[in-house]
Amino acid sequence: MIPPIANNFVAGESAEEAIDHARSLNRKNIKAIVNLLGEHYHEPEPAAEDRDQYLDLVRAVDASGAEAVVSVKPSQIGIDVGEETFRENLRDIVSIADTRDVFVWVDMEDHETTDVTLDAYEDFAREYEGGVGVCLQSNLKRTSEDLERVKDVPGKIRLVKGAYDEPKDISYKKKSRVNERYRADLEYMFSEFEEQAGIGVGSHDQKMIDFAIELGEEYDRDYEFQMLMGVRDDEQERLAREGYEVYQYVPYGGKWFQYFYRRARERKENMLFALRAVLG
């Protein structure tokens, strides 16, 4: 049983509960990014088990008719086992998702996995004609080059500030510098991305949300906002009411405690947003 405070951030322990939550979001014109919780498997067996659960999730999302996509972490499907294991498991998920018109996001983890993850994204997004997206993090100094690399790939890029504590020689540490880079990266995406490259604005920062809206008007680009379940739900609903495309990241599964604890440590400001909502 998930306690009430964690239940604000996690949809439940089963795929059915996550899809029910997605349906409730759809009634508010918000779509769902459904994620089975789990990460950092160092043996092929648990990675294969989560791959199979994702195959079932894709089928369930398709059968439900809910406006939802799925998101998977590379370390959840074997990147720590080996690149071949990761790519084989990801291909299984993306291929079945392609037959059911279910979009697949690949989350980005620490910097040591960036190249392998981007290689897989670029290959599969082209092979499956845009049915795949990946996350990039503005706190990494390499991200401007990565954005240039993927600007014509027929998939989607979710841009976030970045939550991992990366070495200072490869990442920006000051909040002001990260914000500066996020704005610059966003502007590059809106101004330079080819039409087939989709834009996901992954931020709860009101200044970045407003800036994205300005960029959308200036460059006449389609884009979407993506926020976490339980964080600024009121802003998600406001944006949806005003006609913007909004997705909520909806995690579920038995490993909810690790996720809840990490969110509390990584993004204290997000937790404050959520606590304000819980406490009224």
N, C-alpha and C positions, 0 to 999 in steps of 0.2 A: 504494500500500500504506500503510495506516494503522499507525504504529508502536505497539508494545504499550502505552505509557503513555496515548496518546490513545485507544486502542481501549477503554479502560475507560469513556470518556465518550461515544463515538460508535459506533453499531452497525455501521457499514460504509459503503461508498460507494453501495450499491444499495438499492432498496426491498425486494428479496427478502431481503437480509441483515437489514434492520430488522424485517421480518415474522418471520423466523426467531428473532430476539431476542425479539420479542413472544410467540411461542409458548413460548419457554423461560421467560419470566416467568409466563405463564399456568399453567404446571405448578406454580408456587409461589403460585398464587392472586393474582398481581399482574397488573394490566392495563397496557396501553401507550398512551402519547400519542406518536404518530409524527410527527416533524417533518423535512421536507426542508430542509436548511441553505441559507440564502441570504437576503440583505437589501439594502436601500438601492439599488434599481435606479431610475435616473433616466430611463430610456427604456422605451417600452411593449413592445419586443420581448422583452427578458429577463424582464419581468414576465409576459408571455403564455406564455413557455416554461415558467416555473415553475408557472403556472396549469395548463398541460397536464400537467405531471408530477404535480401534485396530483390531477387527474382520474384519471390512471392509478393513483395510489396508492390512492385511494378504491375503485376497482374491484378492486385487488389485495387490499386489506384485506377487502373483502366476500367475494371468492372464497376467501380463505384460511380463513375461519371463526375467525380469531384474535380474542380479546377485545382490541380496539384501536380507538382513535379517532385523528383527525389534528389537527394544530395548524399554523397558518400565521401568518406575520408580515405585517402590513399593508405594510411597505416592500418586501416580497418580491413582492407582487402589485400594486404600482403606486401606493401612496399618495403617493410622492414625484413621480410623474408627474402625478397629479391625482385628486381625489376620485371623479370619474366612472369613471376607469380602475380604481381600487381596488374600487369597489362592483360594477362589472360582473364583474370577475374573481372576487371573493368570491361573488357570486351564482351564477356558473357552478359553483364548487366546492360550495357549500352545496346547490344544487338537485340535483346528481347524488348527493351524499351522502344527501340526504333520501330519494331513491328506493331507496337501499341500506341505510338505517337505520344510517349511520355518523355519529357525532357530530363536529362541527367546532369546535375551539377557535380563537379569534383572540387571538394574543399582544398584549400592550400594549408599546409602545416609548416613546420620549421624549414629554415633555409636549405638544409641538407637534402630536402626532397623536391626543391623547386624545379630543377632541370628535368628530372624524370617525370614529374607531374605535367609540366608544360609540353614535353615531348609527346606524352600520351594524349593530352588535350588536342594538340595541333593535328596529330594523325587521325584521331577518332572523329573530331569535329569535321574534318574534310571528308573522311570516309562515309560518315553518317549524315552528311549534308546539314550541319548546323544543329544537330540534336544534343549537343554537349556544351557545357559551360565550365569555366574555371575561375578561381578567385586569385586576385593579385593584391599585394599588401604595400601600401605607400611608405611604410616605415623602412622598407628595404631599399638600399641605394641603387640596386639593379633594376627596379621596377620600370623606370622610364624606358630603358632598353627593351624590357620584356613587352611593354605595351606597343612599342614600335614593331616588334617581331610579330605580334598577333593581330595587328590592326586590320588585316584583310582576311583573317580566318573566319569561316562561316559558322561561328558559334556565339557564345556570350561571355563577357568578362564581368565578374563582380569585383568592384574595387572597394577595399576596406582599408582602414588605417593600419591594422595589424595588431595582434594580441600577444605574439610570442616574444620572449625576452631574448633577442638576438644579440650577437657580439657587436660592440660599438664600431668596429672597423667596417662592418657591412650594413649597418642600420643607423637610422636617426634616432636619437634618444630624447631630445627635447620635444615636448608636446607642441610647441609653436612651430618647430621645424617640420614635424610630421604633418601638422595641419597645412602648412605651406605646400608641402609636397602633394598632399591629397588634392588640394585645389588645382595645382598644376597638372596632376595626372588626370583629374576629371576633365579639365579643359582640353587636354590633348585628346582624350577619348571622344568628346563631343565634336571637336573640330577636325580630327584626322582619321578617325575610324571609318573604314569603308561601310557601305550600307548593310552588308551581310554580317557585320560584326556588331552584336548587340551589347548594350550597356546596362549594367546593374549597379545602382548606387547603394552600397552597403554601409549605411551610417545612421546613427541616432542623433547626430549633432545637427541642431537646427540651422546653424550657419551653413553647413554643407548641403543640407536639404534645400534651403533657399537658393544657394548658389547653383545647384543642379537644375532647379526650375528656371533660373535665369539663362543658363546655358542651353536648356532645351528650347526655350523661346528664341534665343539668338541664332542657334544653328538648325532649328526645326528638325530635331532628332527625336526618334522614339527611344524611350528608356524606361526603366522600372526602379522602384525603391524596394529595398530588402531590409527588413528589421527582424530582430529576435522576438520570439514569443515571450510575452510578459514584460517587454520593454517598450515604453511609449505607445501602448495600445491606442491611447486617445489620438495621438498624432497619426498613427497608421489609419485609423478610421476617418480622420479629417481629410487626409490626402485622398483616400478612396472616394469619399463623398464628393470631392472636388474634381474627380475624373482622372486622377493619376493612377498608373498601374502599380499596385502594391502587392508584395509577397511577404509573408511571414514565415520565418524559419521555425519549423515545428519538429522538435526532437521527441523521440519516444524510446522506450525500452527499459530493460532491467538495470542498465548501468546509469541510471539517472543521477545517483548521488555524485559520481565523479564529475559529471557535466555541471551540475549545480554548484559544486564546490569550486570548479575551475572558473566559472563565470563570476563567482563572487570575488575571487582573487584577481582575475585579469582586468575586469572592468567594473571597478567600484562605482563609477558614475552610473552605469547601467543598472546596478542593483539599487541605487538610490532612486532612480526613476521608477523602478518596479515597486519598491517599498512605499513610495508615495501613493502609487496606485492601489496597493493592497490596503494601506492605512487610511485611504481617502483623503 
